[in-house]
Amino acid sequence: MIKRFVSVILVLMLTGCSAGCGRNDRDKYEYTDIRTEAPKYADMHIYSPGYGTGGQPRDKAEIDNMLAEVAKNISDTINATPFFHWIPYEQYDEEIMKLIQSGEKIDAFTCFSPIAYVQQDLLLDITDLFPRYAPKYYHELTENEIGRDYLYYGSVDGKLYLMPYYGFNNPRYCIVTRKDYVEKYAPGGFETMEDYGEFLKMIYENEKGVLPGDVNARYFFTAYMEGNGYYIEFSDYFLSRFDEPENIYAMEQTSEFVNAWRLLSQWHAAGYIKREGYSNTLLNGRLASELMPMNNIENVLGQLSVVDAQFTVIPLYMGSKFLINTSGRGLVITKTCSIPERVVSFVEWIHESQENYDLFRYGVKDRNYSLQGDRVTFPRSVKPLTTWFAADYFFDIRYERLTPNLDADLKELYQDASFKNTVTLRQLYGRYDDKAEENPEAFEELMREYDQIAGMIEAYNANMEKFLTAADEGNFNISPGELAQMQKESGVEQILSLYRKAKQFMTGP
């Protein structure tokens, strides 16, 4: 019952968010050593989704070498060798359950939510183990709203099952551009899409042979709507306002959508932006700027690390309130694990220091990465761990390193964009996810109504995809009025009626 609730309603909603800033006030917290001598040696088997051929990472040999070095570092304390195993991501959930039930040696595995596995009685309750064997990391998580939300979403029925990562699913969009362009044409930065448009205009008029911007239509409309007081409620195209949370709107029915459409069409007509092909990129210097979600910038910045030019990231709409997702991800321990204390201690070790984190995240220094001061570099002489995706489940913003060609304050900027003017879904609505258990009959009725209009929702989404694809190609033949009429014919009013009823159900008394 609850599983269906999560999959149909909560997955449609944006789950989770935050509004406080972390502290490193550890002096008031007393820590005690759990062991005074190393335990007997053991193997530690951890599973994670794989994305390469057969699910195996291309860098497996280098990853195994790094894990061997980790084992040496923890031999006097945890005294275990971590072995990571990969399952193709398409088969992950099914295969994990089969492996545990078959008696295969599987101590822990990475995931986004423990709910489905708890329902299968596969996971160990770590409510007491986590604070006992990872006291410093547990304490850090309890010190701010994001960490507390991660612990909340890693729990089921009040019991903790998941040790979360310490990253932020940053809700804002940003502009990535060369620092010298900002210094010349926008020294005061920019806050809104209109400000960004002025920057594009200056690049167009002064930097010949350079395309001013790459702007994805979906990113653009979402950023514009959220920057002007809206937050996504049930899907990408249905939103509420922070100053009017009791209502819900279809995107195409708002005046802000019309203004956004007009602005984007003007940029295309003026030649400021173009999305066909990939001949103009930040990497080759023929693109001046790119709009992207802040939680996606890591890959782009990694690619730009080989370029000599200095780059900067400018978050948009820092003065506006945003809803932030705090559903998290991390590591869970199986009930069949014979060394749960050491698995938890291993997580503590990763998050305990910059040195430990560097080894686990980046590999062996001067073999997998190099340092230039406190900046991470990847010269041709090293073999970077480019497919070490399991590390994402242990991410820690405190220890992430920047490349030399990025602003020194980028990490602080990223945290500000996550913490400032952000709010969680639980802060907005309280314990909304308990409603299905409290009123199962009303919930079942909502599910029946949802099934009845599923075809309408599919038609509505198809119209939006058609509109956005055309906009990406610079085709603005479908006006906001025409789109609104198309969506009216698809059944948008019936969709809105159900979403309003569902919102009342989840937020009402």
VMD Tcl script that draws the C-alpha trace (Angstrom):
set ca {
  {0.00 0.00 0.00}
  {2.63 2.52 1.07}
  {4.91 1.39 -1.76}
  {2.19 2.23 -4.25}
  {1.67 5.58 -2.53}
  {5.34 6.46 -2.94}
  {5.49 5.33 -6.56}
  {2.37 7.13 -7.77}
  {2.00 10.24 -5.62}
  {5.25 10.97 -3.80}
  {7.42 10.21 -6.83}
  {5.25 12.62 -8.78}
  {5.84 15.21 -6.09}
  {9.21 16.74 -5.39}
  {10.16 14.97 -2.18}
  {12.16 16.82 0.37}
  {14.19 20.00 0.95}
  {16.18 22.32 3.33}
  {16.86 25.61 5.04}
  {19.65 25.66 7.63}
  {23.39 25.78 7.41}
  {25.83 23.21 8.74}
  {28.22 23.91 11.59}
  {31.49 22.37 12.59}
  {30.97 23.03 16.30}
  {32.38 19.69 17.42}
  {34.04 20.85 20.64}
  {30.82 20.35 22.59}
  {30.55 16.75 21.36}
  {32.43 14.04 23.18}
  {33.65 11.08 21.20}
  {34.77 7.74 22.57}
  {36.85 5.14 20.80}
  {34.85 2.03 20.15}
  {37.84 -0.35 20.03}
  {41.29 -0.32 21.55}
  {42.71 -3.01 19.24}
  {42.09 -4.16 15.69}
  {39.52 -6.95 15.23}
  {40.23 -10.14 13.30}
  {40.64 -9.55 9.56}
  {37.50 -9.75 7.38}
  {36.39 -9.11 3.81}
  {33.71 -6.46 3.28}
  {31.51 -6.94 0.22}
  {29.60 -3.89 -1.05}
  {27.38 -3.75 -4.15}
  {26.48 -0.75 -6.31}
  {24.80 -0.06 -9.70}
  {27.09 -0.43 -12.72}
  {26.86 1.46 -16.01}
  {29.58 -0.01 -18.21}
  {29.67 -3.14 -20.33}
  {28.09 -5.87 -18.23}
  {27.76 -3.30 -15.47}
  {31.53 -3.21 -14.91}
  {33.42 0.11 -14.68}
  {36.15 0.74 -17.24}
  {38.50 1.72 -14.42}
  {38.03 -1.49 -12.42}
  {41.76 -2.26 -12.16}
  {42.50 1.23 -10.82}
  {39.49 1.12 -8.48}
  {40.69 -2.22 -7.09}
  {44.15 -0.75 -6.57}
  {42.65 2.20 -4.69}
  {40.59 -0.15 -2.48}
  {43.74 -2.14 -1.69}
  {45.35 1.11 -0.49}
  {42.25 1.84 1.59}
  {42.58 -1.61 3.18}
  {46.17 -0.79 4.19}
  {45.02 2.48 5.77}
  {42.34 0.80 7.90}
  {44.26 -2.37 8.78}
  {45.09 -1.15 12.31}
  {41.52 -0.17 13.11}
  {38.73 -1.69 11.01}
  {41.01 -4.40 9.57}
  {38.86 -5.22 6.55}
  {39.30 -5.05 2.80}
  {36.37 -3.40 1.00}
  {35.42 -5.21 -2.21}
  {32.99 -3.41 -4.50}
  {30.79 -5.40 -6.89}
  {28.64 -4.00 -9.68}
  {25.24 -5.01 -11.00}
  {23.88 -3.45 -14.24}
  {21.63 -0.62 -13.11}
  {18.66 -1.91 -15.14}
  {18.64 -5.13 -13.07}
  {19.86 -3.68 -9.77}
  {16.82 -3.89 -7.46}
  {15.80 -7.35 -8.64}
  {19.31 -8.82 -8.49}
  {20.11 -7.34 -5.08}
  {17.06 -9.05 -3.58}
  {17.94 -12.36 -5.27}
  {21.55 -12.24 -4.03}
  {20.59 -11.63 -0.41}
  {17.89 -14.28 -0.43}
  {20.30 -16.80 -2.01}
  {22.77 -16.44 0.84}
  {25.43 -14.71 -1.27}
  {28.05 -12.82 0.72}
  {26.70 -9.28 0.54}
  {27.35 -7.03 3.50}
  {25.99 -3.74 2.20}
  {24.80 -1.99 -0.94}
  {24.11 1.51 -2.19}
  {20.63 2.84 -2.93}
  {18.44 5.94 -2.92}
  {15.74 4.73 -0.54}
  {15.54 1.75 1.83}
  {11.74 1.41 1.75}
  {11.34 -1.41 -0.78}
  {14.15 -3.44 0.82}
  {12.73 -2.99 4.33}
  {9.39 -4.26 3.05}
  {11.23 -7.42 1.92}
  {12.86 -7.70 5.39}
  {16.38 -7.53 3.89}
  {17.96 -4.67 5.84}
  {19.51 -4.28 9.26}
  {18.16 -1.61 11.63}
  {21.15 0.70 12.30}
  {19.37 3.17 14.59}
  {21.85 2.41 17.39}
  {24.82 1.31 15.29}
  {25.20 4.48 13.22}
  {25.66 6.98 16.09}
  {27.78 4.47 18.02}
  {30.25 3.47 15.30}
  {30.16 6.68 13.20}
  {29.69 9.33 15.93}
  {31.39 12.24 14.17}
  {29.62 11.80 10.85}
  {26.25 11.15 12.50}
  {26.66 14.29 14.58}
  {27.50 16.34 11.48}
  {24.29 15.17 9.80}
  {22.16 16.14 12.80}
  {23.55 19.67 12.82}
  {21.52 21.04 9.87}
  {18.14 20.67 8.19}
  {19.46 18.84 5.13}
  {21.28 16.21 7.18}
  {18.25 15.69 9.41}
  {16.04 15.24 6.35}
  {18.47 12.67 4.94}
  {18.21 10.71 8.18}
  {14.41 11.04 8.09}
  {14.15 9.70 4.53}
  {16.65 6.95 5.37}
  {14.28 5.69 8.05}
  {11.17 3.51 7.94}
  {8.65 3.46 10.79}
  {11.05 5.41 12.98}
  {14.00 3.03 12.44}
  {17.14 4.11 10.58}
  {18.38 1.90 7.73}
  {20.44 4.14 5.43}
  {23.71 5.98 6.06}
  {23.31 8.99 3.75}
  {25.79 10.90 1.67}
  {26.47 14.55 2.48}
  {25.73 16.24 -0.80}
  {23.11 18.77 -1.79}
  {20.62 18.32 -4.60}
  {20.92 22.01 -5.44}
  {17.55 23.31 -6.71}
  {18.77 26.36 -8.59}
  {19.89 26.87 -12.17}
  {23.09 28.66 -13.05}
  {25.16 30.09 -15.85}
  {28.61 28.62 -16.49}
  {30.85 31.04 -18.36}
  {34.40 32.32 -18.64}
  {35.44 34.61 -15.84}
  {36.86 37.26 -18.17}
  {33.48 37.60 -19.92}
  {31.75 38.31 -16.62}
  {34.41 40.83 -15.62}
  {33.98 42.69 -18.92}
  {30.22 42.52 -19.46}
  {28.55 41.79 -16.12}
  {30.92 42.80 -13.29}
  {27.98 42.97 -10.90}
  {26.83 39.48 -11.86}
  {23.20 38.80 -12.74}
  {20.15 37.61 -10.85}
  {17.39 37.02 -13.37}
  {16.92 35.65 -16.88}
  {16.44 39.22 -18.06}
  {19.87 40.08 -16.62}
  {21.34 37.08 -18.41}
  {19.76 38.33 -21.65}
  {21.71 41.58 -21.34}
  {24.89 39.55 -20.91}
  {24.08 37.54 -24.06}
  {23.54 40.77 -25.96}
  {26.93 42.15 -24.91}
  {28.70 38.94 -25.96}
  {26.88 38.97 -29.31}
  {27.93 42.56 -30.02}
  {31.53 42.32 -28.84}
  {32.85 38.76 -29.17}
  {32.87 37.84 -32.85}
  {32.89 34.15 -33.71}
  {31.57 33.18 -30.29}
  {28.00 31.97 -29.70}
  {26.69 33.89 -26.64}
  {24.68 31.08 -25.04}
  {23.44 27.50 -25.03}
  {19.98 27.42 -23.43}
  {17.93 24.25 -23.08}
  {14.21 25.13 -23.30}
  {13.15 22.83 -20.46}
  {15.81 24.28 -18.17}
  {14.85 27.79 -19.21}
  {11.12 27.54 -18.48}
  {11.65 25.69 -15.20}
  {14.27 28.18 -14.00}
  {12.09 31.14 -15.01}
  {8.98 29.81 -13.26}
  {10.81 28.80 -10.08}
  {12.72 32.08 -10.01}
  {9.41 33.95 -10.11}
  {7.80 32.43 -7.06}
  {6.63 28.98 -8.18}
  {7.62 25.48 -7.11}
  {6.94 22.21 -8.92}
  {4.19 20.20 -7.27}
  {3.12 17.04 -9.11}
  {5.09 17.09 -12.35}
  {7.44 19.40 -14.24}
  {4.50 21.37 -15.64}
  {2.22 21.81 -12.60}
  {3.22 24.33 -9.97}
  {2.15 26.16 -6.83}
  {3.26 29.55 -5.53}
  {4.96 30.08 -2.18}
  {2.67 33.04 -1.54}
  {-0.39 31.00 -2.54}
  {0.38 27.38 -1.58}
  {-3.24 26.28 -1.47}
  {-3.60 26.53 -5.26}
  {-1.95 24.73 -8.18}
  {-1.47 25.86 -11.79}
  {-0.67 24.36 -15.15}
  {2.46 26.14 -16.40}
  {0.98 27.28 -19.73}
  {-1.91 29.04 -17.95}
  {0.31 31.55 -16.14}
  {1.40 35.03 -17.19}
  {4.99 34.15 -16.20}
  {5.04 31.38 -18.81}
  {3.96 33.86 -21.48}
  {6.72 36.26 -20.43}
  {9.28 33.45 -20.51}
  {8.18 32.33 -23.99}
  {8.47 35.89 -25.28}
  {11.98 36.30 -23.82}
  {13.29 33.00 -25.17}
  {11.87 33.65 -28.65}
  {13.56 37.07 -28.68}
  {16.92 35.50 -27.83}
  {16.58 33.02 -30.68}
  {15.47 35.71 -33.15}
  {18.44 37.90 -32.17}
  {20.92 35.06 -32.67}
  {22.00 34.97 -29.04}
  {21.41 31.25 -28.60}
  {21.34 28.13 -30.73}
  {21.02 24.47 -29.80}
  {21.43 22.51 -33.06}
  {24.66 20.56 -33.19}
  {27.67 20.73 -30.91}
  {30.19 22.76 -32.92}
  {30.06 25.57 -30.34}
  {31.12 24.43 -26.86}
  {32.70 25.82 -23.73}
  {35.46 23.28 -24.24}
  {36.57 24.58 -27.66}
  {36.04 28.23 -26.73}
  {33.35 28.93 -29.33}
  {30.59 29.12 -26.72}
  {30.48 31.91 -24.15}
  {27.97 30.54 -21.63}
  {25.59 27.72 -20.83}
  {22.45 27.44 -18.69}
  {22.32 24.30 -16.55}
  {21.01 22.92 -13.24}
  {23.50 23.53 -10.46}
  {23.28 19.88 -9.41}
  {24.63 18.91 -12.85}
  {27.66 21.16 -12.99}
  {30.17 18.60 -11.70}
  {30.45 16.74 -15.01}
  {30.79 19.94 -17.02}
  {33.38 21.41 -14.68}
  {35.32 18.16 -14.81}
  {35.51 18.42 -18.61}
  {36.56 22.07 -18.39}
  {39.43 21.21 -16.04}
  {41.64 20.57 -19.11}
  {41.07 24.13 -20.43}
  {43.46 26.91 -19.45}
  {40.75 29.60 -19.27}
  {39.24 30.49 -15.89}
  {35.53 29.70 -15.49}
  {32.89 30.90 -13.07}
  {29.43 29.74 -12.01}
  {26.63 32.26 -11.42}
  {23.49 30.96 -9.66}
  {20.27 32.60 -10.84}
  {17.47 33.94 -8.66}
  {19.37 33.83 -5.38}
  {16.80 36.26 -3.98}
  {13.92 33.88 -4.68}
  {12.73 31.02 -2.50}
  {13.27 27.47 -3.82}
  {12.09 24.00 -2.89}
  {15.06 21.67 -2.35}
  {15.03 17.89 -2.67}
  {16.45 16.08 0.37}
  {15.50 12.49 -0.41}
  {19.22 11.57 -0.42}
  {21.15 8.37 -1.17}
  {23.68 6.25 0.66}
  {24.62 2.82 2.02}
  {22.42 0.17 3.68}
  {23.52 -2.98 5.54}
  {21.93 -6.37 4.96}
  {20.55 -8.55 7.74}
  {22.97 -11.28 6.66}
  {26.04 -9.09 7.25}
  {28.33 -10.56 9.91}
  {30.40 -7.37 10.38}
  {27.86 -4.49 10.53}
  {29.92 -2.51 13.06}
  {32.87 -2.46 10.67}
  {30.72 -1.38 7.72}
  {29.52 1.60 9.77}
  {33.07 2.33 10.93}
  {34.17 2.29 7.28}
  {31.62 5.00 6.47}
  {32.94 7.00 9.43}
  {36.51 6.59 8.13}
  {35.59 7.94 4.67}
  {33.94 11.04 6.13}
  {36.48 11.61 8.92}
  {39.22 13.54 7.10}
  {40.31 15.13 3.85}
  {43.09 12.55 3.49}
  {40.70 9.60 3.79}
  {38.15 11.16 1.47}
  {40.77 11.99 -1.16}
  {41.91 8.37 -1.31}
  {38.41 6.93 -1.56}
  {37.01 9.61 -3.89}
  {39.94 10.43 -6.19}
  {42.25 7.44 -5.79}
  {46.00 7.25 -5.18}
  {47.74 10.60 -5.34}
  {50.05 11.04 -8.39}
  {48.65 7.81 -9.84}
  {44.96 8.70 -10.24}
  {45.11 12.46 -9.58}
  {47.51 15.24 -8.63}
  {47.25 18.29 -6.41}
  {48.13 21.87 -7.30}
  {47.99 23.50 -3.91}
  {44.59 22.42 -2.62}
  {43.18 22.00 -6.15}
  {42.75 18.61 -7.81}
  {44.23 18.11 -11.28}
  {44.25 15.26 -13.78}
  {47.35 15.59 -15.98}
  {47.96 13.14 -18.79}
  {50.40 11.21 -16.62}
  {47.62 9.97 -14.27}
  {44.78 7.46 -14.65}
  {41.68 9.19 -13.20}
  {38.82 7.12 -11.77}
  {36.34 8.32 -14.38}
  {33.82 5.48 -13.85}
  {34.01 5.25 -10.04}
  {30.27 6.04 -9.74}
  {29.85 4.25 -6.41}
  {31.70 7.16 -4.79}
  {28.64 9.34 -5.46}
  {26.83 7.51 -2.64}
  {29.57 8.63 -0.20}
  {29.86 12.23 -1.49}
  {30.84 14.83 1.13}
  {30.66 18.49 0.15}
  {33.07 19.41 2.95}
  {35.95 17.57 1.27}
  {35.23 17.98 -2.44}
  {38.16 19.58 -4.26}
  {38.02 22.18 -7.02}
  {40.08 22.25 -10.20}
  {42.58 25.13 -10.63}
  {40.53 26.97 -13.28}
  {37.48 27.56 -11.06}
  {36.70 30.35 -8.62}
  {38.02 29.67 -5.13}
  {34.61 30.42 -3.61}
  {32.68 27.94 -5.78}
  {32.14 25.44 -2.96}
  {30.82 28.15 -0.66}
  {28.67 29.51 -3.50}
  {27.21 26.05 -4.14}
  {26.33 25.64 -0.46}
  {24.77 29.10 -0.33}
  {22.63 28.27 -3.36}
  {21.49 25.12 -1.53}
  {20.88 26.64 1.90}
  {19.78 30.23 1.36}
  {16.10 30.87 0.63}
  {15.35 27.16 0.37}
  {12.61 25.20 2.08}
  {11.83 21.51 2.45}
  {8.59 19.78 1.57}
  {8.30 18.69 5.20}
  {8.70 22.31 6.26}
  {5.89 23.27 3.89}
  {3.46 20.49 4.67}
  {4.63 18.61 7.75}
  {4.45 14.80 7.79}
  {2.54 14.64 4.53}
  {3.72 11.09 3.82}
  {1.66 9.67 6.71}
  {-1.67 10.58 5.11}
  {-2.12 7.32 3.18}
  {-1.95 5.27 6.37}
  {-4.26 7.64 8.22}
  {-6.99 7.59 5.55}
  {-6.56 4.55 3.26}
  {-10.08 4.74 1.80}
  {-9.63 8.31 0.56}
  {-6.22 7.40 -0.80}
  {-7.59 4.44 -2.75}
  {-10.21 6.72 -4.27}
  {-7.45 9.08 -5.43}
  {-5.65 6.15 -7.03}
  {-8.75 5.11 -8.93}
  {-9.22 8.66 -10.22}
  {-5.57 8.81 -11.23}
  {-5.91 5.61 -13.25}
  {-8.95 7.06 -15.01}
  {-7.10 10.15 -16.28}
  {-3.72 8.53 -17.02}
  {-4.36 8.90 -20.75}
  {-5.02 12.63 -20.31}
  {-1.76 13.07 -18.44}
  {0.11 11.22 -21.19}
  {-1.47 13.46 -23.86}
  {-0.68 16.59 -21.84}
  {2.99 15.60 -21.43}
  {3.28 14.76 -25.14}
  {2.07 18.26 -26.04}
  {4.63 19.84 -23.71}
  {7.43 17.71 -25.15}
  {6.44 18.77 -28.66}
  {6.43 22.42 -27.61}
  {9.82 22.24 -25.86}
  {11.48 20.31 -28.70}
  {10.31 22.96 -31.18}
  {11.58 25.76 -28.91}
  {15.01 24.09 -28.68}
  {15.13 24.19 -32.49}
  {14.24 27.88 -32.53}
  {10.70 27.14 -33.73}
  {8.15 29.27 -31.88}
  {5.19 28.64 -34.16}
  {3.23 27.24 -31.21}
  {2.22 30.28 -29.18}
  {1.32 30.11 -25.47}
  {-2.34 30.61 -26.42}
  {-2.23 27.74 -28.91}
  {-0.46 25.53 -26.38}
  {-3.09 26.36 -23.76}
  {-5.84 25.34 -26.20}
  {-4.04 22.07 -26.98}
  {-3.77 21.32 -23.29}
  {-7.40 22.20 -22.69}
  {-8.33 19.60 -25.30}
  {-6.01 17.07 -23.66}
  {-7.94 17.38 -20.37}
  {-5.82 19.76 -18.29}
  {-8.79 20.86 -16.16}
  {-9.49 17.26 -15.10}
  {-5.79 16.81 -14.28}
  {-5.78 20.00 -12.20}
  {-8.94 18.90 -10.40}
  {-7.31 15.64 -9.32}
  {-4.03 17.30 -8.34}
  {-5.87 19.85 -6.21}
  {-7.79 17.07 -4.50}
  {-4.55 15.12 -3.93}
  {-2.87 18.21 -2.51}
  {-5.75 18.78 -0.11}
  {-5.57 15.13 0.94}
  {-1.83 15.30 1.65}
  {-1.79 18.67 3.41}
  {-5.20 18.83 5.07}
  {-6.01 17.99 8.70}
}
mol new
graphics top color blue
foreach p $ca { graphics top sphere $p radius 0.5 }
foreach p [lrange $ca 0 end-1] q [lrange $ca 1 end] { graphics top cylinder $p $q radius 0.2 }
display resetview
